[in-house]
Amino acid sequence: MKYESLAKQIIEDVGGKSNIISVVHCATRLRFKLKDSKIAATDKLKANPEIMTVAESGGQYQVVIGAHVSDVFKAINQQLGGQVAESEDDEQPTKKENLFNRFIDLISSIFTPILGILGAAGMLKGLLTLATAYGLFVIGVEPDGTKVFSGTYKILNVAADGVLFFLPIFLAYTAATKFKANPFIVMGVAAALVHPDMIAIANTILQNTIDGKEPPPTDYFLGIPINYINYSSSVIPIIFSAWITSITEKLLNYVIPTLVKTFLIPLGCLIIVVPLTFLIIGPITTELARAVADGYQFIHELSPLVAGAFIGGFWQVLVIFGLHWGIVPISINNLTLLGYDSIMPLLLPAVFAQCGAVLGVMLRTKNRSLKSKSIPALISGIFGITEPAIYGVTLPRRRPFIIGCICGAIGGAITGFYHTLCYQFGFASIFMFAQIIPESGINTAVIACIVGTAIAFGLSAILNFIFYGKDEISQDKSGKPNSEPAKTVTNQASSNTTQNGGNITIASPIKGKVIPLAEVPDESFASGLMGNGIGIIPEEGRVVSPVDGVVESIFRTKHAIGIVSDDKTEILIHVGIDTVQLDGEHFTSHINAGDRVKRGDLLVTFDIPAIEAAGYSIATPVLILNSSDYSEITQTTEDNVNEQDDLLILV
């Protein structure tokens, strides 16, 4: 129910079903393609406590959710009924979508759905490599030195290799979905590319070339010579074939009668596209893939140290804007054609530097809410998902993020200088240390990557511990930032109207649902820096006085009221989050600063539907600004309260 409610709210805030062309998700974010992103309520989405942030990049409207994004996506997809483009016109690029944005959108749509299984296969392959390097699963050695593996190894190995070997079939499905082709037709084309007979011929030709033997006689298709290539694990050929299939399918749809379309369209596509792929598309795109790999290798070899520093320092910036999708296919292409990749190892220092930043902040901060937020962010970062760390901890505070990027650049430079390589695709996580080990075992490059990553992590943690500590020490004794001076207590005669057995009882100023202060969607309130207290989700647009006392302040915008009770308790009632931006609209004040009030007197009325329609949360924190004057503050155990119910007890 939680995800269904969140999904409904997100759909509404991005402009409703009619504004959504399509939606996919990656490890942490929903990626919408909208007809008009201007009508999306971006500020409202950002204010939602279940959403980390919102970004627009690569022609996509990205809503960052976190680790449970797949659950939210399922709920959204269910409510949309699996909605994709409503018509062919919906997929036409808008004027604002340049060629680069369209490329990023294309790549992310094709590769996002398979990254999970592809990463899992890479991790399993890496762990097997690590195990065999130390003799596990090896039951003997052939006379020529070839290792003989156990049946356990063979089954686990095909579990990993199967995904990588048949990668064209996986890409066929996602590419067909993107190009609006029948996915099963495109998968049929991919199956032909990796058919054992074709692979065997290609391998024989290659081996004969290596051994200096005469190649077998040339085969022909309708008089055209066939260039046999091993397309297992290939990337680019099937993507182009999927595009050609989508065009062919549309053309055949116009000329084939409806009664026989079910089987004649697939038949026509196979007869046309499979030969085209083997004769033209495959050879040309394979050469293109080789050119991309060679071009990257040339650039990397010019200065591996500079390349490492650049990737290590700017990778997280690319992630924020969604531009990292332009690099992922290059990495996969390198693994396919070269058998190794030098990009992925450079990401390890970048990822672990942000983890170090989170650790430094977590160890130094006195903010309980920030500490609790840092722990899961650190854990997910270690396993390769850095969005919770970036959006929840480092980026909002700027300095930790910048320090993390600098330390990532240092670690990346060390890793790049020693030419560390990755031999299986995977996420930059703790598992990748197994994926950078060659079959010969641990070498200098592996050690350099471990050292570079450790330096990035440790240095980032230490620097953030030092500098973030200084930031918090600059706060005053009341625990509030210097920008929030402590309220002055007005001397009033002590009153027993709020006394309860020697303790002070603060009544509820609002009728509504009670929430912990930590769940109020504003860091300055939720952290407790401004004082201890509780949150209320109002059910009625009324605020009454929780005590007998004096109205010390009423903001010009009428959304926040400061009261000093006769017992010298300083209370702040802040209606909604960021509602100061409404400039008093939808609020009516019934008192003035300096007025004396009794418990239950009406202070302010407000229009809940109008405030929410304007995109603001109505969560209302009730804070005790001079919390340090009391040994303990206990909260009501009720889930809902009425006006004047007991809310807080000050000991």
C-alpha positions as CSV (number, residue, x, y, z in Angstrom):
1,M,0.0,0.0,0.0
2,K,2.9,2.3,0.7
3,Y,4.3,1.9,-2.8
4,E,0.9,2.2,-4.4
5,S,0.3,5.5,-2.6
6,L,3.7,6.8,-3.6
7,A,3.3,5.6,-7.2
8,K,-0.1,7.4,-7.4
9,Q,1.5,10.6,-6.1
10,I,4.5,10.4,-8.5
11,I,2.2,9.9,-11.5
12,E,0.1,12.9,-10.5
13,D,3.2,15.1,-9.9
14,V,4.8,14.3,-13.2
15,G,1.7,15.6,-14.9
16,G,-0.6,12.6,-14.9
17,K,-0.9,9.6,-17.2
18,S,-1.6,11.7,-20.2
19,N,1.9,13.4,-19.8
20,I,3.8,10.1,-19.6
21,I,5.2,8.6,-22.8
22,S,7.2,5.9,-21.1
23,V,9.0,5.0,-17.9
24,V,11.8,2.6,-17.1
25,H,14.0,2.3,-14.0
26,C,17.7,1.7,-13.2
27,A,19.3,0.8,-9.8
28,T,17.9,3.8,-8.0
29,R,15.8,6.1,-10.2
30,L,12.7,6.2,-12.3
31,R,13.4,7.4,-15.8
32,F,10.3,9.1,-17.3
33,K,10.0,10.3,-20.8
34,L,7.4,13.1,-20.6
35,K,5.5,15.0,-23.3
36,D,6.1,18.2,-21.4
37,S,8.4,18.2,-18.3
38,K,7.5,21.9,-17.5
39,I,4.1,20.8,-16.1
40,A,5.7,18.4,-13.7
41,A,5.6,19.5,-10.0
42,T,9.3,19.2,-9.5
43,D,9.4,21.1,-6.2
44,K,6.6,18.9,-4.8
45,L,8.4,15.8,-5.8
46,K,11.6,17.0,-4.2
47,A,9.7,17.7,-1.0
48,N,8.3,14.2,-0.8
49,P,10.2,12.4,2.0
50,E,10.2,9.1,-0.1
51,I,12.0,10.8,-3.0
52,M,15.7,11.7,-2.8
53,T,15.8,14.3,-5.6
54,V,14.7,15.0,-9.2
55,A,16.9,15.6,-12.2
56,E,16.5,16.2,-15.9
57,S,19.1,14.8,-18.2
58,G,19.5,12.9,-21.5
59,G,15.9,13.7,-22.5
60,Q,14.6,12.0,-19.3
61,Y,12.8,13.2,-16.2
62,Q,14.5,11.3,-13.5
63,V,13.0,10.7,-10.0
64,V,15.6,9.3,-7.7
65,I,14.0,6.8,-5.2
66,G,16.8,4.7,-3.8
67,A,17.2,0.9,-3.3
68,H,13.5,0.1,-3.4
69,V,13.0,1.8,-6.8
70,S,11.9,-1.6,-8.4
71,D,9.0,-1.9,-6.0
72,V,7.9,1.7,-6.8
73,F,8.3,1.0,-10.5
74,K,6.1,-2.1,-10.3
75,A,3.4,-0.1,-8.6
76,I,3.6,2.7,-11.2
77,N,3.6,0.2,-14.1
78,Q,0.6,-1.5,-12.6
79,Q,-1.3,1.8,-12.4
80,L,-0.2,2.8,-15.9
81,G,-1.2,-0.6,-17.2
82,G,2.3,-1.1,-18.6
83,Q,2.0,2.2,-20.5
84,V,4.5,3.0,-23.2
85,A,4.3,5.5,-26.1
86,E,0.6,6.0,-27.0
87,S,1.4,6.6,-30.6
88,E,4.3,6.8,-33.0
89,D,4.2,10.6,-32.8
90,D,4.8,10.4,-29.0
91,E,8.3,9.0,-29.7
92,Q,9.3,11.8,-31.9
93,P,11.9,14.0,-30.3
94,T,10.9,17.4,-29.0
95,K,12.6,20.5,-30.1
96,K,14.6,20.6,-26.9
97,E,16.0,17.0,-27.4
98,N,19.3,17.3,-29.1
99,L,21.1,14.3,-30.6
100,F,23.2,13.7,-27.5
101,N,20.1,13.5,-25.3
102,R,18.4,11.1,-27.7
103,F,21.6,8.9,-27.6
104,I,21.6,8.8,-23.8
105,D,17.9,8.0,-23.7
106,L,18.4,5.2,-26.3
107,I,21.4,3.7,-24.4
108,S,19.8,3.8,-21.0
109,S,16.5,2.3,-22.2
110,I,18.3,-0.6,-23.8
111,F,20.9,-1.4,-21.1
112,T,19.1,-0.5,-17.9
113,P,16.8,-3.6,-17.7
114,I,19.7,-6.1,-18.1
115,L,22.3,-4.5,-15.8
116,G,21.1,-6.5,-12.8
117,I,21.6,-9.9,-14.4
118,L,24.7,-8.8,-16.3
119,G,26.3,-7.5,-13.1
120,A,25.4,-10.7,-11.2
121,A,27.0,-12.8,-13.9
122,G,30.1,-10.7,-13.8
123,M,30.3,-10.9,-10.0
124,L,29.9,-14.7,-10.1
125,K,32.6,-15.0,-12.8
126,G,34.9,-12.8,-10.8
127,L,34.4,-14.9,-7.6
128,L,35.1,-18.1,-9.6
129,T,38.3,-16.6,-11.0
130,L,39.4,-15.7,-7.4
131,A,38.6,-19.2,-6.2
132,T,40.4,-21.0,-9.0
133,A,43.5,-18.7,-8.5
134,Y,43.9,-20.3,-5.1
135,G,43.2,-23.8,-6.3
136,L,39.6,-24.2,-5.4
137,F,37.5,-26.3,-7.8
138,V,40.7,-27.6,-9.5
139,I,40.8,-31.4,-9.4
140,G,43.8,-32.0,-11.7
141,V,46.1,-30.8,-14.5
142,E,46.4,-32.1,-18.0
143,P,49.9,-32.9,-19.5
144,D,49.8,-29.6,-21.4
145,G,49.2,-27.6,-18.1
146,T,45.5,-27.2,-18.6
147,K,43.5,-27.2,-15.3
148,V,40.8,-29.8,-14.9
149,F,37.8,-28.4,-13.0
150,S,35.1,-30.0,-10.8
151,G,31.5,-30.4,-11.8
152,T,30.6,-27.7,-9.2
153,Y,32.8,-25.2,-11.1
154,K,31.4,-26.2,-14.5
155,I,27.8,-25.6,-13.4
156,L,28.6,-22.2,-11.7
157,N,30.7,-21.2,-14.6
158,V,27.9,-21.8,-17.2
159,A,25.6,-19.9,-14.9
160,A,27.8,-16.9,-15.4
161,D,29.0,-17.5,-18.9
162,G,25.5,-18.2,-20.2
163,V,24.3,-14.7,-19.6
164,L,27.4,-13.2,-21.2
165,F,27.5,-15.6,-24.2
166,F,23.9,-15.1,-25.1
167,L,24.0,-11.3,-24.4
168,P,22.7,-10.5,-27.9
169,I,19.4,-12.3,-27.1
170,F,19.0,-10.2,-23.9
171,L,19.7,-7.0,-25.8
172,A,17.4,-8.1,-28.5
173,Y,14.4,-7.9,-26.2
174,T,15.3,-4.5,-24.7
175,A,16.2,-3.0,-28.0
176,A,13.0,-4.3,-29.6
177,T,11.0,-2.7,-26.8
178,K,12.8,0.6,-27.4
179,F,12.3,0.5,-31.2
180,K,8.7,-0.7,-30.9
181,A,9.4,-4.0,-32.7
182,N,8.1,-7.4,-31.9
183,P,10.7,-8.6,-29.2
184,F,10.3,-12.2,-30.2
185,I,11.1,-11.5,-33.8
186,V,14.3,-9.7,-32.8
187,M,15.2,-12.4,-30.4
188,G,14.9,-14.8,-33.3
189,V,17.4,-12.8,-35.2
190,A,19.7,-12.8,-32.2
191,A,19.4,-16.5,-31.8
192,A,20.6,-16.9,-35.4
193,L,23.6,-14.8,-34.6
194,V,24.7,-17.1,-31.7
195,H,23.6,-20.4,-33.3
196,P,26.2,-23.1,-32.5
197,D,26.7,-23.9,-36.2
198,M,27.6,-20.3,-37.1
199,I,29.8,-20.0,-34.0
200,A,31.7,-23.2,-34.9
201,I,32.4,-22.0,-38.5
202,A,33.6,-18.6,-37.3
203,N,35.9,-20.2,-34.7
204,T,37.3,-22.7,-37.2
205,I,38.2,-19.8,-39.6
206,L,39.8,-17.9,-36.8
207,Q,41.9,-20.9,-35.6
208,N,43.0,-21.7,-39.2
209,T,44.2,-18.0,-39.5
210,I,46.1,-18.2,-36.2
211,D,47.7,-21.6,-37.2
212,G,48.6,-20.4,-40.7
213,K,46.4,-22.9,-42.4
214,E,44.3,-22.4,-45.5
215,P,40.8,-21.0,-44.7
216,P,37.9,-23.2,-45.7
217,P,36.2,-22.4,-49.1
218,T,34.1,-19.2,-49.1
219,D,30.3,-19.7,-48.6
220,Y,27.8,-17.6,-50.5
221,F,24.2,-16.4,-50.0
222,L,22.6,-15.8,-53.3
223,G,26.0,-15.1,-54.8
224,I,27.1,-12.8,-52.0
225,P,30.1,-14.0,-49.9
226,I,29.5,-14.6,-46.2
227,N,31.8,-13.2,-43.6
228,Y,31.5,-15.5,-40.6
229,I,32.0,-13.7,-37.3
230,N,31.6,-15.0,-33.8
231,Y,28.7,-12.7,-32.5
232,S,28.5,-14.3,-29.0
233,S,28.7,-11.6,-26.3
234,S,28.4,-8.9,-29.0
235,V,26.6,-5.6,-28.4
236,I,26.3,-3.3,-31.4
237,P,25.2,-5.7,-34.2
238,I,21.9,-6.8,-32.6
239,I,21.0,-3.2,-31.6
240,F,21.2,-2.2,-35.3
241,S,19.4,-5.3,-36.3
242,A,16.6,-4.5,-33.9
243,W,16.2,-1.1,-35.5
244,I,16.1,-2.6,-39.0
245,T,13.6,-5.2,-37.8
246,S,11.3,-2.4,-36.5
247,I,11.3,-0.7,-39.9
248,T,10.8,-4.0,-41.8
249,E,7.9,-5.0,-39.5
250,K,6.1,-1.7,-40.1
251,L,6.6,-2.0,-43.9
252,L,5.3,-5.6,-44.0
253,N,2.4,-4.5,-41.8
254,Y,1.1,-2.3,-44.6
255,V,1.2,-4.9,-47.3
256,I,0.3,-8.2,-45.6
257,P,-3.4,-9.0,-45.1
258,T,-4.7,-8.9,-41.6
259,L,-5.7,-12.5,-41.5
260,V,-2.2,-13.8,-42.1
261,K,-0.1,-11.1,-40.3
262,T,0.5,-13.3,-37.3
263,F,2.9,-15.6,-39.0
264,L,3.8,-13.9,-42.3
265,I,5.2,-10.7,-40.7
266,P,7.6,-12.8,-38.5
267,L,8.5,-14.9,-41.5
268,G,9.2,-11.9,-43.7
269,C,11.4,-10.3,-41.0
270,L,13.5,-13.5,-40.5
271,I,13.9,-13.9,-44.2
272,I,15.0,-10.3,-44.7
273,V,16.8,-9.3,-41.5
274,V,18.8,-12.4,-40.7
275,P,20.6,-12.4,-44.1
276,L,21.0,-8.6,-43.9
277,T,22.6,-9.0,-40.5
278,F,25.1,-11.7,-41.5
279,L,26.0,-10.0,-44.9
280,I,26.0,-6.3,-44.1
281,I,24.9,-5.2,-40.6
282,G,27.1,-7.6,-38.6
283,P,30.4,-7.0,-40.4
284,I,30.0,-3.2,-40.6
285,T,28.9,-2.8,-37.0
286,T,31.6,-5.2,-35.8
287,E,34.2,-3.0,-37.5
288,L,32.5,0.0,-35.9
289,A,32.7,-1.6,-32.5
290,R,36.4,-2.4,-33.0
291,A,37.0,1.3,-34.0
292,V,35.3,2.5,-30.8
293,A,37.4,0.1,-28.7
294,D,40.7,1.0,-30.5
295,G,39.8,4.7,-30.2
296,Y,39.2,4.4,-26.5
297,Q,42.5,2.4,-26.0
298,F,44.4,5.1,-27.9
299,I,43.0,7.9,-25.7
300,H,43.6,5.9,-22.5
301,E,47.1,5.0,-23.4
302,L,48.0,8.7,-24.0
303,S,48.0,9.2,-20.2
304,P,46.4,6.5,-18.0
305,L,47.1,8.7,-14.9
306,V,45.1,11.6,-16.3
307,A,42.3,9.3,-17.5
308,G,42.1,7.8,-14.0
309,A,42.0,11.2,-12.3
310,F,39.3,12.4,-14.6
311,I,37.1,9.4,-14.3
312,G,37.7,9.1,-10.6
313,G,36.9,12.7,-10.0
314,F,34.0,13.3,-12.3
315,W,32.2,9.9,-12.3
316,Q,29.7,10.9,-9.6
317,V,29.0,14.2,-11.4
318,L,28.1,12.2,-14.5
319,V,25.9,9.9,-12.4
320,I,24.0,13.0,-11.0
321,F,23.2,14.1,-14.5
322,G,22.6,10.6,-15.9
323,L,25.4,11.0,-18.4
324,H,27.3,7.9,-17.3
325,W,25.1,5.9,-19.7
326,G,27.3,7.1,-22.5
327,I,30.3,5.3,-20.9
328,V,28.6,2.0,-20.0
329,P,28.3,0.6,-23.6
330,I,32.0,1.4,-24.2
331,S,33.0,-0.7,-21.2
332,I,30.8,-3.6,-22.4
333,N,32.2,-3.2,-25.9
334,N,35.8,-3.3,-24.6
335,L,35.1,-6.6,-22.7
336,T,33.5,-8.1,-25.8
337,L,36.3,-7.3,-28.2
338,L,39.4,-7.0,-26.1
339,G,38.5,-9.4,-23.2
340,Y,39.2,-6.7,-20.7
341,D,38.2,-3.1,-19.8
342,S,40.1,-0.3,-18.1
343,I,37.1,2.0,-17.3
344,M,35.4,0.1,-14.6
345,P,38.4,-0.2,-12.2
346,L,38.7,3.6,-12.3
347,L,35.2,3.8,-10.8
348,L,36.1,2.0,-7.6
349,P,37.9,5.0,-6.1
350,A,35.1,7.3,-7.1
351,V,32.5,5.1,-5.4
352,F,34.4,4.4,-2.3
353,A,35.5,8.1,-1.9
354,Q,31.8,9.0,-1.5
355,C,31.4,6.1,1.0
356,G,34.4,7.5,2.9
357,A,32.7,10.9,2.9
358,V,29.6,9.4,4.4
359,L,31.6,7.6,7.1
360,G,33.5,10.8,8.0
361,V,30.3,12.8,8.4
362,M,28.5,10.0,10.3
363,L,31.4,9.7,12.8
364,R,31.6,13.4,13.4
365,T,28.0,14.6,13.3
366,K,25.9,15.0,16.4
367,N,22.7,15.0,14.3
368,R,20.9,11.7,15.1
369,S,18.8,11.9,12.0
370,L,21.9,12.3,9.8
371,K,23.6,9.5,11.5
372,S,20.7,7.1,10.9
373,K,20.5,8.2,7.3
374,S,24.3,7.7,6.8
375,I,24.4,4.0,7.9
376,P,22.2,2.6,5.0
377,A,23.8,5.1,2.6
378,L,27.2,3.7,3.5
379,I,26.2,0.1,3.1
380,S,24.5,0.6,-0.2
381,G,27.5,2.6,-1.5
382,I,29.9,-0.3,-0.6
383,F,27.7,-2.5,-2.8
384,G,27.8,0.0,-5.7
385,I,24.7,2.1,-5.2
386,T,25.9,5.6,-4.4
387,E,22.7,7.7,-4.9
388,P,21.6,7.4,-1.3
389,A,25.0,8.6,-0.2
390,I,25.1,11.5,-2.8
391,Y,21.6,12.8,-2.5
392,G,21.0,12.0,1.2
393,V,24.3,12.9,2.8
394,T,27.2,14.4,0.7
395,L,25.7,16.6,-2.1
396,P,23.2,18.6,0.1
397,R,26.2,19.6,2.3
398,R,28.4,20.3,-0.7
399,R,31.8,20.1,1.0
400,P,31.6,16.3,1.6
401,F,30.7,15.7,-2.0
402,I,33.6,17.9,-3.3
403,I,36.1,16.2,-1.0
404,G,34.8,12.8,-2.1
405,C,35.3,13.8,-5.8
406,I,38.9,15.1,-5.1
407,C,39.8,11.9,-3.2
408,G,38.2,9.8,-6.0
409,A,40.5,11.6,-8.5
410,I,43.6,10.8,-6.4
411,G,42.6,7.1,-6.2
412,G,41.7,7.0,-9.8
413,A,45.1,8.4,-10.8
414,I,46.8,5.7,-8.9
415,T,44.6,2.9,-10.4
416,G,45.0,4.3,-13.9
417,F,48.8,4.7,-13.7
418,Y,49.2,1.0,-13.0
419,H,46.9,0.0,-15.8
420,T,44.4,-1.9,-13.7
421,L,42.0,-3.9,-15.9
422,C,38.6,-5.6,-15.3
423,Y,37.9,-8.9,-16.9
424,Q,34.1,-9.2,-16.3
425,F,31.4,-6.6,-16.4
426,G,30.0,-5.5,-13.1
427,F,29.1,-2.6,-10.8
428,A,31.8,-0.6,-9.1
429,S,31.4,-2.3,-5.7
430,I,33.2,-4.4,-3.2
431,F,32.6,-7.4,-5.6
432,M,34.7,-5.8,-8.3
433,F,37.9,-6.5,-6.5
434,A,37.4,-10.1,-7.6
435,Q,36.6,-9.1,-11.2
436,I,40.0,-7.3,-11.7
437,I,42.0,-10.4,-10.9
438,P,43.4,-12.1,-14.1
439,E,43.5,-15.8,-14.5
440,S,47.2,-15.7,-13.6
441,G,46.3,-14.4,-10.1
442,I,46.9,-11.2,-8.1
443,N,49.4,-8.8,-9.7
444,T,50.8,-5.3,-9.2
445,A,47.8,-3.7,-11.1
446,V,45.3,-5.4,-8.7
447,I,47.3,-4.2,-5.6
448,A,47.4,-0.7,-7.1
449,C,43.6,-0.6,-7.5
450,I,43.1,-1.8,-3.9
451,V,45.6,0.8,-2.6
452,G,44.1,3.6,-4.7
453,T,40.6,2.7,-3.6
454,A,41.7,2.5,0.1
455,I,43.4,5.9,-0.1
456,A,40.3,7.4,-1.7
457,F,38.1,6.0,1.0
458,G,40.4,6.7,4.0
459,L,41.4,10.2,3.0
460,S,37.8,11.2,2.2
461,A,36.7,9.9,5.6
462,I,39.5,11.7,7.5
463,L,39.1,15.0,5.7
464,N,35.3,15.0,6.1
465,F,35.7,14.1,9.8
466,I,37.9,17.1,10.3
467,F,36.1,19.7,8.2
468,Y,32.5,18.6,8.9
469,G,33.4,18.6,12.6
470,K,34.5,22.3,12.3
471,D,31.2,23.1,10.6
472,E,29.2,21.7,13.5
473,I,31.5,23.2,16.2
474,S,30.7,26.7,14.8
475,Q,27.1,26.2,16.1
476,D,26.1,27.9,19.3
477,K,25.6,26.1,22.6
478,S,21.9,25.6,22.0
479,G,22.7,23.3,19.2
480,K,21.2,25.7,16.5
481,P,23.3,27.0,13.6
482,N,24.4,30.6,14.0
483,S,21.9,31.6,11.4
484,E,19.2,30.6,13.8
485,P,19.7,32.6,17.0
486,A,18.2,31.3,20.2
487,K,14.9,32.8,21.2
488,T,14.9,35.3,24.1
489,V,12.8,34.1,27.0
490,T,10.2,36.6,28.2
491,N,9.9,36.8,32.0
492,Q,6.4,35.9,33.0
493,A,4.9,34.9,36.3
494,S,4.9,31.2,36.8
495,S,1.6,29.6,36.0
496,N,0.3,26.2,37.1
497,T,-2.1,25.8,34.2
498,T,0.4,23.6,32.4
499,Q,1.9,21.8,35.4
500,N,1.4,18.0,35.8
501,G,3.0,16.5,38.9
502,G,5.9,18.9,38.7
503,N,6.3,18.3,34.9
504,I,5.1,20.6,32.2
505,T,2.5,19.4,29.7
506,I,2.3,20.8,26.3
507,A,-1.1,20.4,24.6
508,S,-1.6,19.6,20.9
509,P,-2.1,22.8,18.9
510,I,-3.6,20.9,16.0
511,K,-5.9,17.9,15.3
512,G,-4.2,15.3,13.2
513,K,-1.8,12.4,12.8
514,V,1.3,12.2,15.0
515,I,4.6,11.5,13.3
516,P,8.2,11.4,14.8
517,L,10.1,14.5,14.3
518,A,12.7,12.6,12.2
519,E,10.0,12.0,9.6
520,V,9.3,15.7,9.1
521,P,10.6,16.3,5.5
522,D,13.0,19.1,6.4
523,E,16.5,18.5,7.6
524,S,16.7,21.5,10.0
525,F,13.6,20.3,11.9
526,A,14.0,16.5,11.5
527,S,17.6,16.7,12.8
528,G,16.6,18.2,16.1
529,L,19.1,21.0,15.7
530,M,16.3,23.6,16.5
531,G,15.0,21.6,19.4
532,N,13.3,18.4,20.4
533,G,9.6,18.0,19.5
534,I,7.1,16.1,17.4
535,G,5.4,16.3,14.0
536,I,1.7,16.5,13.2
537,I,0.0,16.0,9.8
538,P,-3.1,18.3,10.2
539,E,-6.6,17.1,9.6
540,E,-8.1,20.5,10.2
541,G,-6.7,23.9,9.2
542,R,-6.6,25.3,12.7
543,V,-3.8,26.1,15.2
544,V,-4.7,26.8,18.8
545,S,-2.4,27.7,21.7
546,P,-0.9,24.7,23.4
547,V,-0.2,26.7,26.7
548,D,-1.0,29.8,28.6
549,G,1.6,32.4,27.6
550,V,2.5,35.2,25.3
551,V,2.8,35.2,21.5
552,E,6.5,36.1,21.1
553,S,6.4,36.1,17.3
554,I,4.1,35.6,14.4
555,F,5.9,35.5,11.1
556,R,4.8,38.0,8.4
557,T,3.8,35.0,6.3
558,K,1.6,33.7,9.2
559,H,2.9,30.1,8.8
560,A,5.0,30.0,12.0
561,I,4.1,31.1,15.6
562,G,6.5,31.4,18.5
563,I,5.0,31.2,22.0
564,V,6.7,31.5,25.5
565,S,4.6,29.9,28.1
566,D,4.2,31.2,31.6
567,D,6.6,28.4,32.6
568,K,9.2,29.9,30.3
569,T,8.9,27.1,27.7
570,E,9.8,28.3,24.2
571,I,7.5,26.7,21.6
572,L,7.6,27.0,17.8
573,I,4.7,25.8,15.7
574,H,5.7,25.7,12.0
575,V,2.7,25.0,9.7
576,G,4.0,23.1,6.6
577,I,7.4,22.8,5.0
578,D,8.8,25.7,2.9
579,T,5.4,27.4,3.2
580,V,7.2,30.7,3.8
581,Q,7.3,30.8,0.0
582,L,3.5,31.2,-0.1
583,D,4.1,34.7,1.4
584,G,1.0,34.4,3.7
585,E,-1.4,33.1,1.0
586,H,-3.9,30.5,2.4
587,F,-3.1,31.6,6.0
588,T,-5.1,33.8,8.3
589,S,-3.7,35.1,11.6
590,H,-6.1,35.7,14.5
591,I,-3.5,37.1,16.9
592,N,-0.6,39.5,16.9
593,A,2.9,39.4,18.4
594,G,2.8,40.3,22.1
595,D,-0.8,39.1,22.6
596,R,-1.4,37.0,25.8
597,V,-3.2,33.7,25.0
598,K,-4.8,31.0,27.0
599,R,-4.6,27.3,26.2
600,G,-7.0,26.5,23.3
601,D,-7.2,30.1,22.0
602,L,-7.3,30.2,18.2
603,L,-4.0,31.4,16.7
604,V,-4.0,30.8,12.9
605,T,-6.3,29.1,10.3
606,F,-5.0,27.7,7.0
607,D,-6.4,26.1,3.9
608,I,-5.0,22.5,3.7
609,P,-6.1,21.6,0.1
610,A,-4.8,24.9,-1.3
611,I,-1.4,24.5,0.4
612,E,-1.1,20.9,-0.9
613,A,-2.3,21.9,-4.4
614,A,0.5,24.5,-4.4
615,G,3.0,21.7,-3.9
616,Y,3.9,22.0,-0.2
617,S,3.9,19.4,2.6
618,I,1.6,20.3,5.5
619,A,3.7,18.3,8.0
620,T,3.8,20.6,11.0
621,P,6.7,20.4,13.6
622,V,6.0,21.4,17.1
623,L,9.3,22.2,18.7
624,I,10.6,23.0,22.2
625,L,13.3,25.5,21.3
626,N,14.9,25.5,24.8
627,S,15.0,21.7,25.0
628,S,18.3,21.8,26.9
629,D,16.4,23.3,29.9
630,Y,14.7,19.9,30.5
631,S,16.2,16.6,31.5
632,E,13.7,14.6,29.4
633,I,10.9,15.3,26.9
634,T,8.4,12.5,26.4
635,Q,5.9,12.3,23.5
636,T,2.4,11.0,23.3
637,T,2.0,7.4,22.4
638,E,-1.2,8.1,20.4
639,D,-1.2,7.9,16.6
640,N,-3.8,10.7,16.3
641,V,-4.5,13.7,18.5
642,N,-7.2,16.3,18.9
643,E,-6.7,19.9,19.8
644,Q,-5.6,20.2,23.5
645,D,-4.8,16.5,23.9
646,D,-1.6,16.0,25.8
647,L,1.2,16.1,23.3
648,L,4.6,16.5,25.1
649,I,5.6,16.2,28.7
650,L,8.7,18.2,29.8
651,V,10.6,16.7,32.8
